[in-house]
Amino acid sequence: MKRRLIYILIYFFIMFVYYFFIYDMRCSDLNVTSINIYKILHFFIWFFPIVMIILFSRDYLWYNLFVCMISHFIVCTLISKKIDTNLIEERPSMVIPTVIIQKQNHTSRHFTSQKVWLKGTGNIYNKTYEIICGSLGRVGSAVYMKFSVECSLGDTLLYLLATDTNRKRIYDFAFYEGKDFYTYHDYSLRKPDLVYYKAGYNVLYNALCDTSAIADSTALLSFNDVCGKYHNVKYSVKGYPNIPDTFLIYRNINEKLDSVWHVCAPEVNTPENRAKISDYGYIFHYDVYSKQEIESKCPRIKEYVEQYKKRH
């Protein structure tokens, strides 16, 4: 009896420590050490009753192992799901625009639903997502997909937003933390590490266009990047009634997400925006900022630019 009491006390103590202090480490994707600690302890917590039974309850070993492990798995599953639900509601999440590209009826043992394929419409989040859900709309309908970005739950779909009061400010993506909405720019100043990890930062330059050397509506844009390297980028100026001598061009400094040069749309390539750029600046969707304005508010973003320089 005394052994079993010790076993129960140890069990509750370890479960308490794990779920109140260790489990949250799964939401430390930017901290490799914390993630590794979590992974090790995750496997230990799921199987530690085996060790305790061998130490404290060897009588009817196989029976105890079977009963305790089944009970333990059920308890861990229920607790994990409950905590995951809270983490999803409290932790940062991202919203991206998608389009329904395919639907298929999906029937399980308990209910009938639909398997839906969604195609992201942004530059970064443009892959195809497959989900199971209820009625969502017709093929070709636009919906907003919201998923966790900080927890090691991965890019797990939380729910879909058919309408949103902030949809005009989402563009390619936006962020939520709890019930609060943040644009790309605003959340970058709030959590620069997380934004770099999931969206990166677009560094912007003034590129000179040699209007005298345009051939077949293709112009050559020349500029020096933040590393001091000289670049020539071809760009189609077809459709421009008046071709400016300077274009705004940018690239993401997180090359794992996007390594392509992008020329700003005509409505962004204005004299007012070009005047904000010295050797470089920043662009958050359609909003242009000088490097002083961003780096004075968030020096951490400048550190990522310096890291980019060292890699190149």
C-alpha positions as CSV (number, residue, x, y, z in Angstrom):
1,M,0.0,0.0,0.0
2,K,2.8,2.4,0.9
3,R,4.6,1.7,-2.4
4,R,1.5,2.4,-4.4
5,L,1.0,5.7,-2.5
6,I,4.5,6.7,-3.3
7,Y,4.0,5.7,-6.9
8,I,0.8,7.8,-7.1
9,L,2.5,10.8,-5.5
10,I,5.5,10.6,-7.8
11,Y,3.1,10.2,-10.8
12,F,1.1,13.4,-10.0
13,F,4.3,15.3,-9.2
14,I,5.9,14.5,-12.5
15,M,2.7,15.1,-14.5
16,F,2.4,18.5,-12.7
17,V,5.9,19.5,-13.5
18,Y,5.7,18.3,-17.1
19,Y,2.4,20.0,-18.1
20,F,2.9,23.2,-16.1
21,F,6.6,23.9,-16.8
22,I,7.9,21.6,-19.6
23,Y,5.0,21.3,-22.1
24,D,5.1,24.9,-22.9
25,M,8.6,24.4,-24.4
26,R,7.0,23.0,-27.5
27,C,6.2,26.7,-28.3
28,S,9.9,27.6,-28.5
29,D,10.5,27.0,-32.1
30,L,13.2,29.7,-32.2
31,N,15.1,28.1,-29.2
32,V,16.7,24.8,-30.3
33,T,17.8,23.9,-26.8
34,S,14.3,24.2,-25.4
35,I,12.8,22.1,-28.3
36,N,15.4,19.4,-27.7
37,I,14.7,19.3,-24.0
38,Y,11.0,19.1,-24.7
39,K,11.4,16.2,-27.2
40,I,13.4,14.1,-24.8
41,L,11.0,14.7,-21.9
42,H,8.0,14.2,-24.1
43,F,9.0,10.5,-24.8
44,F,10.0,10.0,-21.1
45,I,6.6,11.3,-19.8
46,W,4.6,9.0,-22.0
47,F,6.4,5.9,-21.0
48,F,7.6,6.7,-17.4
49,P,4.9,4.5,-15.8
50,I,6.9,1.5,-17.0
51,V,9.8,2.5,-14.9
52,M,7.6,3.3,-11.9
53,I,5.8,-0.1,-12.0
54,I,9.1,-2.0,-12.3
55,L,10.4,-0.1,-9.2
56,F,7.3,-0.1,-7.0
57,S,4.8,-2.7,-8.2
58,R,6.3,-5.8,-9.7
59,D,3.4,-8.0,-8.6
60,Y,1.2,-8.8,-11.6
61,L,3.7,-6.9,-13.8
62,W,2.1,-7.3,-17.2
63,Y,-1.4,-6.7,-15.9
64,N,-0.3,-3.5,-14.2
65,L,1.7,-2.4,-17.2
66,F,-1.3,-2.8,-19.5
67,V,-3.8,-1.1,-17.2
68,C,-1.5,1.7,-16.2
69,M,-0.2,2.5,-19.6
70,I,-3.7,2.5,-21.2
71,S,-4.9,4.8,-18.4
72,H,-1.8,7.0,-18.7
73,F,-2.2,7.4,-22.5
74,I,-5.8,8.4,-22.1
75,V,-4.9,11.0,-19.4
76,C,-2.0,12.4,-21.4
77,T,-4.1,12.6,-24.6
78,L,-7.0,14.5,-22.9
79,I,-4.7,16.9,-21.0
80,S,-2.6,17.6,-24.2
81,K,-5.7,18.3,-26.3
82,K,-7.0,20.7,-23.6
83,I,-3.7,22.6,-23.3
84,D,-3.2,22.7,-27.1
85,T,-6.6,24.3,-27.5
86,N,-5.6,27.0,-25.0
87,L,-2.2,27.4,-26.6
88,I,-3.9,27.9,-30.0
89,E,-6.2,30.6,-28.6
90,E,-3.4,32.4,-26.7
91,R,-0.4,32.0,-29.0
92,P,0.4,34.0,-32.1
93,S,-1.3,32.8,-35.3
94,M,-1.2,33.9,-39.0
95,V,-4.0,34.6,-41.4
96,I,-3.4,34.1,-45.1
97,P,-5.8,34.4,-48.1
98,T,-6.6,31.2,-50.0
99,V,-8.8,30.1,-52.8
100,I,-10.8,26.8,-52.9
101,I,-9.4,24.8,-55.8
102,Q,-11.0,21.4,-55.2
103,K,-13.7,19.8,-53.0
104,Q,-14.5,16.2,-52.4
105,N,-17.1,14.6,-50.1
106,H,-15.6,12.9,-47.1
107,T,-17.4,10.3,-45.0
108,S,-16.1,9.0,-41.7
109,R,-17.7,6.6,-39.2
110,H,-19.5,9.4,-37.3
111,F,-20.2,12.2,-39.7
112,T,-20.1,13.4,-43.3
113,S,-17.9,16.4,-44.2
114,Q,-15.8,17.6,-47.1
115,K,-12.2,17.3,-48.0
116,V,-11.1,20.7,-49.3
117,W,-7.9,21.8,-51.1
118,L,-7.0,25.4,-50.6
119,K,-4.3,27.3,-52.6
120,G,-2.5,30.2,-50.9
121,T,-2.5,33.4,-53.0
122,G,0.5,35.2,-51.5
123,N,4.2,35.2,-52.5
124,I,5.4,33.2,-49.5
125,Y,2.4,31.1,-48.4
126,N,1.3,29.9,-51.8
127,K,1.3,26.1,-51.4
128,T,-1.8,23.9,-51.4
129,Y,-3.4,23.0,-48.1
130,E,-5.6,20.0,-47.6
131,I,-8.2,20.1,-44.8
132,I,-11.3,18.3,-43.6
133,C,-14.2,20.6,-42.8
134,G,-17.9,21.2,-43.2
135,S,-19.6,23.2,-46.0
136,L,-17.1,25.9,-47.0
137,G,-18.3,27.3,-50.3
138,R,-17.9,26.7,-54.0
139,V,-14.7,26.1,-55.9
140,G,-13.1,29.4,-56.7
141,S,-14.3,31.0,-53.5
142,A,-11.8,33.1,-51.5
143,V,-11.4,32.3,-47.8
144,Y,-8.9,33.2,-45.1
145,M,-7.0,30.5,-43.3
146,K,-5.7,30.9,-39.8
147,F,-3.1,28.7,-38.3
148,S,-0.6,28.6,-35.4
149,V,2.9,30.0,-36.2
150,E,4.8,29.8,-32.9
151,C,4.0,26.4,-31.3
152,S,5.7,23.3,-32.6
153,L,2.2,22.1,-33.4
154,G,3.4,23.2,-36.9
155,D,1.2,25.0,-39.4
156,T,-1.9,23.5,-38.1
157,L,-5.2,24.9,-39.5
158,L,-7.3,26.4,-36.7
159,Y,-10.3,27.6,-38.6
160,L,-11.4,29.5,-41.7
161,L,-12.6,33.1,-41.9
162,A,-15.0,33.6,-44.7
163,T,-15.2,37.3,-43.7
164,D,-13.0,39.5,-41.6
165,T,-13.2,43.1,-40.5
166,N,-9.5,43.5,-41.2
167,R,-9.4,41.7,-44.5
168,K,-8.3,44.8,-46.4
169,R,-5.2,45.0,-44.2
170,I,-4.2,41.4,-44.5
171,Y,-2.8,41.4,-48.1
172,D,-0.5,38.3,-48.2
173,F,-0.7,37.6,-44.5
174,A,-1.4,39.2,-41.1
175,F,-1.1,38.1,-37.5
176,Y,-3.3,37.5,-34.5
177,E,-2.3,37.2,-30.9
178,G,-5.3,36.2,-28.9
179,K,-8.1,38.3,-30.3
180,D,-5.9,41.2,-31.3
181,F,-5.2,41.8,-35.0
182,Y,-1.7,43.0,-36.3
183,T,-0.5,44.0,-39.7
184,Y,2.8,42.8,-41.0
185,H,4.5,46.1,-40.0
186,D,3.0,46.3,-36.6
187,Y,3.8,42.7,-35.6
188,S,7.3,43.1,-36.9
189,L,7.9,45.8,-34.3
190,R,6.2,43.7,-31.6
191,K,7.8,40.3,-32.3
192,P,10.7,40.7,-34.8
193,D,12.2,37.2,-34.3
194,L,8.9,35.4,-34.9
195,V,8.1,37.5,-38.0
196,Y,11.6,36.9,-39.5
197,Y,11.2,33.2,-38.9
198,K,7.7,33.1,-40.6
199,A,7.7,36.0,-43.1
200,G,11.2,37.6,-43.2
201,Y,11.9,41.2,-44.0
202,N,11.9,42.9,-47.4
203,V,14.8,45.3,-47.9
204,L,14.0,48.0,-50.4
205,Y,16.3,49.8,-52.9
206,N,16.2,52.6,-55.5
207,A,17.1,51.1,-58.9
208,L,18.1,53.3,-61.8
209,C,16.4,52.6,-65.1
210,D,18.3,53.4,-68.3
211,T,15.3,54.6,-70.4
212,S,17.5,55.0,-73.5
213,A,18.4,51.2,-73.5
214,I,14.9,49.7,-73.4
215,A,14.4,46.8,-75.8
216,D,11.2,44.9,-76.4
217,S,9.6,46.6,-73.4
218,T,12.3,45.2,-71.2
219,A,14.4,47.6,-69.0
220,L,17.5,46.9,-67.1
221,L,17.4,48.1,-63.5
222,S,20.7,48.7,-61.7
223,F,21.5,49.2,-58.1
224,N,23.7,48.3,-55.2
225,D,22.3,46.1,-52.5
226,V,22.8,46.4,-48.7
227,C,26.0,44.4,-49.0
228,G,27.4,46.8,-51.6
229,K,27.0,44.4,-54.5
230,Y,26.0,45.7,-57.9
231,H,23.0,44.1,-59.5
232,N,21.2,44.3,-62.9
233,V,17.6,43.1,-62.9
234,K,15.5,42.8,-66.1
235,Y,12.0,44.2,-65.8
236,S,9.1,44.5,-68.2
237,V,7.9,48.1,-68.4
238,K,5.1,47.2,-70.8
239,G,2.0,49.2,-69.9
240,Y,3.8,52.1,-68.4
241,P,2.6,55.3,-70.2
242,N,5.6,57.2,-68.7
243,I,8.6,55.1,-67.7
244,P,10.2,56.5,-64.6
245,D,14.0,56.7,-64.3
246,T,13.9,55.1,-60.9
247,F,12.1,51.9,-59.7
248,L,11.7,50.6,-56.2
249,I,12.9,47.0,-55.9
250,Y,13.2,44.6,-52.9
251,R,14.2,41.2,-51.8
252,N,13.6,39.2,-48.6
253,I,16.7,38.8,-46.4
254,N,15.3,35.4,-45.2
255,E,16.3,33.5,-48.3
256,K,14.7,30.3,-47.1
257,L,11.3,32.0,-47.6
258,D,11.9,34.0,-50.8
259,S,15.1,34.8,-52.8
260,V,13.5,36.5,-55.8
261,W,13.8,40.2,-56.7
262,H,10.5,42.0,-56.8
263,V,9.8,45.4,-58.4
264,C,7.1,47.4,-56.6
265,A,3.8,48.1,-58.2
266,P,3.3,51.5,-59.9
267,E,1.1,52.8,-57.1
268,V,4.0,52.1,-54.7
269,N,6.8,53.5,-56.9
270,T,6.0,57.1,-56.2
271,P,8.5,60.0,-55.7
272,E,7.4,60.2,-52.0
273,N,8.3,56.6,-51.4
274,R,11.5,56.8,-53.3
275,A,12.6,59.8,-51.2
276,K,12.4,57.6,-48.1
277,I,15.2,55.3,-49.3
278,S,18.8,56.2,-48.8
279,D,21.1,53.2,-49.3
280,Y,18.1,50.9,-48.4
281,G,14.8,50.9,-46.7
282,Y,11.9,48.5,-45.9
283,I,8.6,47.6,-47.4
284,F,5.8,45.9,-45.5
285,H,3.3,44.8,-48.2
286,Y,2.5,48.2,-49.7
287,D,3.9,50.5,-47.0
288,V,7.4,51.9,-47.5
289,Y,9.6,53.0,-44.6
290,S,13.0,54.5,-44.3
291,K,15.7,52.4,-42.5
292,Q,15.9,55.0,-39.7
293,E,12.2,54.8,-39.0
294,I,12.2,51.0,-38.7
295,E,15.6,50.4,-37.1
296,S,15.1,53.1,-34.5
297,K,11.9,51.5,-33.3
298,C,13.2,47.9,-33.5
299,P,17.0,47.5,-33.6
300,R,16.5,43.7,-33.8
301,I,15.5,44.0,-37.4
302,K,18.8,45.8,-38.2
303,E,20.6,42.8,-36.6
304,Y,18.9,40.5,-39.1
305,V,20.2,42.8,-41.9
306,E,23.7,42.6,-40.5
307,Q,23.4,38.8,-40.4
308,Y,22.4,38.9,-44.0
309,K,25.5,41.0,-44.9
310,K,27.7,38.4,-43.2
311,R,26.2,35.6,-45.2
312,H,26.9,37.4,-48.4
